[in-house]
Structure formats: structure tokens, C-alpha cells
């Protein structure tokens, strides 16, 4: 009987078993991916059941194939039952009477499959599972990661050489199937446990802010887009669209009966999202091709003078802020007593949505680019005498051109001439600075604190002051007790950035970088207090270069 037929007698059952157990394989891959992306700084406390099942299946299948090799079903036990490392082309020629060239060809092919293809397929499978949505370089970005990878690959090379040829070939086939199944993650088609593809939708903004204005809360409740520019959850390229003026595709619904077709000279194309008091429309200026996000207050609330005043204040604050890393206000006004605000459309999605769907940012260069871009954006805000006061992941838009700072709806002037109503505490609890819980007026240093919390959240997946109850959150913030694992997540990626974050989380506002400009100076000094000031174009180049390492 031909050795090829004997190989098929071993590989065939292994392939059939692998195909029949595909649901278990899918669940195991999902568990590995979720656990790997959940918290890069903290090792998992338990092994998922699906992973244990996969290991048990591999052991049981290997034992079954070994018994098959020892049975009388095969008549070439000396070939399939011996490790490939103990065979040679000459031995195969002696056993089967093949020409020496044919025997050596069979041996070399077997050697390549078991000791090269097998470990390469395993490595590619792991890389696909662990780097979906982030740069591939992040998998081996640390010496420990590279050492672990090399060790695991070496183990599989040894298995390919030392296992009986029949078992090694069966392992190659099963690993090929595993790699094929894992490739679905490369296209973002992660399938949840229920078996149906997960819809790409923007989830709620998360923890409700403390003391938000009615307009801000209404627009934050929009199901598909919150306040500020349009936020889409659709996958986007890692580079800007090369077509000048290209408009990102924005998911929207049809206008409802009774809704106007135009507001302030803008033709309404559809509804992007709506809350209890505000609506965001996809719109286009009449006679122009450019689309915008048009925010407005619902008609039934137009008699609320305080609401109108706050909306106007938001428009004023947004129109004052401009820069490469902030959202642009294109127009604002009042049409038939109804105020509106037109803002640019942005391709991408907020940081909080990205974290929920793809996990923390694990690329050092991308994390640093985001941190530096936000610092530059804050420097522009603070230079105008404004304080954002609600910096959080939901207000950080990840676009193909870089991060953008959104939602200045509760931005306040530092000089105190415009105050929020008595008792209001603008901000989102887990990103508020200690001074925001006292009677002292929050200044730019509060934004610096929130910046640090956002950087930690991007690397860790949650605010360093997250807790199960609001009282516990406040105690952690006031006592200056951030989660150690959260800070370690930043340190493992970029120790220099972690040092800047630690300084920004100092309880005393005077000990933090004073404002966004001081934060940029700290991030670009690289520990040298006597360095020359970094040019603006050099900072932007560093941000652009680092941002390109993040697959959005």
C-alpha cells in the first residue's frame, strides 16, 4: 500500500474530527481574544472552558491517532509511527523501494510540513487573534513578548520533529483549519457566542455625567451619535482617504413625518441620532456638496430660555476653538427661533466605542500619538481661556487623520464670568479631578487630570479611578489612589508617557502641568529640562507617524 494512502488514513480522521468540532474551536478563539484584549497588564485568573475543551480534544485526538498507528489498519508503522527527526531519505528508500530522489523528496516535504509550516501556522493564528484592530507590531513590541513568542514557536518546532510523523501531519491539518477560522477577525467579523455576527453599532456613552446641561444630556443620549461631530462605528482605513473632499459614509435614518426639510439653509438628509431634547441630522448646505452634522433643539423645548442660552454658549465655545486635533464648527445660527449648530463630519468612532469593540490600544507609538494630540488640542482650548471640563473617552474621536477632541458643551471660561447653575458639577465622575469635588474653581489643571485618566483608559480599558459605586469613585479620586494595574498598563507600553501620566494625576493641581501647553512641553522634553522647544511641525509629524501604527 502507498505511504500516501496511509497518510490519508491518519490525516482524514483528524480533519473530520476538527470539522465536527468547529463550534468549540470558534468559542475557544473568541475566549482567547476577549481575554487577551480585556486587560494587557493583568494576567487572566482562570482558563476559559472552551480553551480547556480544546486542549482536552487535542489530547484525546492524539491518543486516538496513536492507537490507530499501532493497529493493523496501517502497514507502514515504521514511517508514520516514528519521529521525522529519526528518518532520512535513505531509510525511506530502503523501506519502500523508492528511488532515492523520490524518497528524499517525500522526507523533505514531511520535514517542512511538520517543523516549519506547523509553527508558522500557529504563529499566524495567534497574531490574527491578538492583533485585530491594532498594529501587528504591538504583539512583539516588548522584549518579554518577543522572548515568549520565540519560546512557543521553538516548542512547536520541537513537537513537529519529535512527534510521530502521523501525529505531526494531523496537527498541521488541524492548525491550518484553526488559522482559516481565525482569519474572520482580520475583517472585523467577530462572532459572539450566539453565533450571529455582531452588528456594528455605537453603544451608549457609558456612565452618565454629573450635572450635565439639558442639551448636552439630550444629545449624549442619541442612539447612533452623540453631541459634536458625527460618530460612526463603521470600520475605516488607517490612512486618510486619498480623494480630496471625500465624504465618509454616515449611517442615518429617514426624516420623520412633521420634521422640517431645511434648517438655516441646510437641507436635511436624515436623522443621525436623537435624545429627549436634541436631534443630530445629516445635512448639506443648499447649493453645496459638503455634508455636515447639524445639531438642534427639539421644537417642543424652544420656550426654555435657559436651554437656549446654554445651546448658544456651547456654539460660542466651539466656534472659538480650532486646531488640527479639535472638531471644527462650520456654522451656527437661529432659524425661526430654533438654534442650530453645523459641524464637520468625521470618519471614525469615539474612543469608548473602540475600547468596547476592540479592546485597549496596545501599540506604544499609537498610544503616545493619541496622548500628544490631545495635549495639543487642550493647549488650544486653554490658550483661549477655556476649560473643557468633560474630557473622557466618549469625547475623543479616533479618525483616520488622528484623534479629535469633541464636545465643548460644558466648556467654561477661566475668568469666571460665566458660571454653571448653582449645585451643578460638570464632568463625568471617573474623570473628574479632586478639586472638582470641593469649592475651588476647576481650571486647566482639571483637564490635565482628565487627560491622564483618558490615556490610562486607552491602554487599560477603564479609568484608573473606576469603582462599583459613585462614593467609592469619589474616595479613590480624593485619596489619590488610582488602580495600580491601570498605571502599569501604560508603563508596560511607554515608561516615559507613564511618568507624565503620574505627574498629571497629582492630587495638588499646582503640582501638575499647568495647562495643555505645559503638558505638550512635558511630553516632548524627553526628560531633558534644557531641551530646545519642539517645533509644531515636528510634533505633528510625531503624531502622524505614531497614529499610522494603529489599525482603526
ABEGO torsion letter per residue (X at the ends): XBAAAAAAAAAAAAAAAAAAAAAAAAAAAAAAAAAAAABAABBBABBBAAAAAAAAAAAAAAAAAAAAAABAABAAAAAAABBAAABBAAAAAAAAGBBAAAAAAAAAAAAAAAAAAAAAAAAAAAAAAAABGBBAAAAAABAAAAAAAAAAAAAAAAAAAABBAAAAAAAAAAAAAAAAAAAAAAAGBBBBAAGBBBBBBBBBAEBBBBGBBAAAAAAAABAABBBEBBBBABBBBABBBABBGBBBBBBBBBBBBGBBABBGGBBBAEBABBBAABBBBBBBBBGBABBBBBBBBBAAAAABAAAAAAAAAAAAAAAABBEAABBBBABBEBBGGBBBBBBBBBBEBBAAAAAAAAEBBABAAAAAAAAAAAAAAAAAAAAAGBBAGABBAAABBBBAAEBBBBGAAABBBAAGABBBBBGBBBEBAAABBAAAABABBBBAAAAAAAAAAAAAAAAAGBBAABBABAAAAAAAAAAGBBBAAAAAAAAAABAAAAAAAAAAABABAAABBABAAAAAAAAAAGGBAABBBBBAAAAAAAAAAAAAABBX
